[in-house]
Amino acid sequence: MKILIIGAGPGGYETALLAAGRGIEVILVEASQVGGTCLNEGCIPTKSFCRNAQILDQLKDAGAFGITDLNYGFDFNAVLQRKNAVVDQLRSGVEGLLAHKNITLVQGKASFKDAHTVLVTRESSSVEYTADYIIIATGSVSAVLPVPGADLPGILTSREILDLQEVPGRLCVIGGGVIGLEFASVFRSFGSDVTVLEYCKEVLPHFDADLAKRLRSSLGKRGIEISTQSQVTAIAKNEEGYTISYMRKGKEESIDADKVLMAVGRKPNVFSLNLDDAGIGYGPRGIAVNENMQTNVPHIYAVGDINGRMMLAHAAVFQGIVALDHIMGMQNHVDLSVMPAAVFTSPEAAGVGMTEDECKEKGMKVRCLKSFFRANGKAVTMGETEGFCKLVVAEDGRVLGCHMFGPHSSDIIQEACAMISRHATVDEFASVIHVHPSLSEVLQSAIHSI
Ligand code: FAD
């Protein structure tokens, strides 16, 4: 069997590695760099920044730990160099794995000639490829607000902000979603005055409302201005930077900033694929797929951001497993509905499963069990007591969701994810023993808050 995969982001390269490991001949086509958005301009470089931000925050707090006369400088150039080194290291690791598994990596831009033929163009020459199955994993690109001035030179997306040569004095982030808040948090730690303008009533619209509200207030305490219900109407250049105009509760307002980050979501990258000639169905939300990640053309699959289902790296990877298992006629046990998500702000936030509001909208009776990091011994010793943990529990005792913010939430959520994906009840949660003192005891405390 031969599979051709378009796009070497996490959806593409992880599926390629798995397929090759199962003895399938794989051709992997990549227009840019192996690793995709995630490794080159998404998850990884941002988390390298987060680590720098975290160290800076800890240094600022050092006095509370008896460390005095701390005299440190901050070399932003070194931050950039470290970020680039982290990305390079991981990218060459992936390249090495692909070579080790004898995967044919073709550099060039793929487009469909017909449902069975993919044309790969590099510089001015094109080569045709065919395969038994084709998996599209071309990811997504930053969306831009359709307002005057959004295309002004110097307006940043999540890609360009990673390569800023200096920390902006005043940063305006348009969009209070995951990407917007992560950059807001990091650049606040780096020293910027940050304002976030969010169109919705609350930040992080897809997260638990309680969590979003508390996280917003926590970021506010760190000096990040967050203005919700703010609809940006125009961006204009001024002498020093930009003026961003917005409507808030019927009133016209504006702020000035040196730099503007456009973080208003991402669009599936369908643009150059010529999907029409292959008869593949798609819309503004991406390529339409069924629960097996199969498009309307049975031998063509679409995984990751391109199908618009869940724009997360681990979602792309697991959708790839589902697609490959289906291609190979193998039984699959992945439950894509239990998908954890994290926000790497300071403090972190994370969630998995149903939110309280989702349950209410579906008319389900639930109760919520809560605990707070301020009562967690480890958090107190760390001096990081901000945050809470909330479990959403069904009438029959099954835990449907877990939502938290606080130190290391992105790690702690994994236990809840494992339990929820196995349909565990409150009693089963309660039977798991936790190390003491540990941050993960916050889950145990929530269970015992009954
Ligand atoms: P991508 O990673 O986008 O890869 C697609 C690849 O296809 C690219 O390499 C592209 O060059 C290639 N390609 C496109 N068109 C063609 C073509 N015609 N021919 C050949 N190749 C083509 N997710 C998380 O889970 N955790 C995080 O912490 C996180 N942080 C993020 C931070 C930022 C700033 C951003 C922007 C995203 C973040 N994400 C995060 C989201 C994550 O990066 C994506 O969900 C993930 O990369 C999607 O993987 P993918 O394989 O679908 O696509």
Residues whose N, C-alpha, C, O or C-beta is under 5 A from the ligand:
A	BS01	FAD	I6 G7 A8 G9 P10 G11 G12 V29 E30 A31 S32 Q33 G35 G36 T37 C38 E41 G42 C43 T46 G108 K109 A110 A137 T138 G139 S140 S158 I179 S272 V303 G304 D305 I306 M311 L312 A313 H314 A316
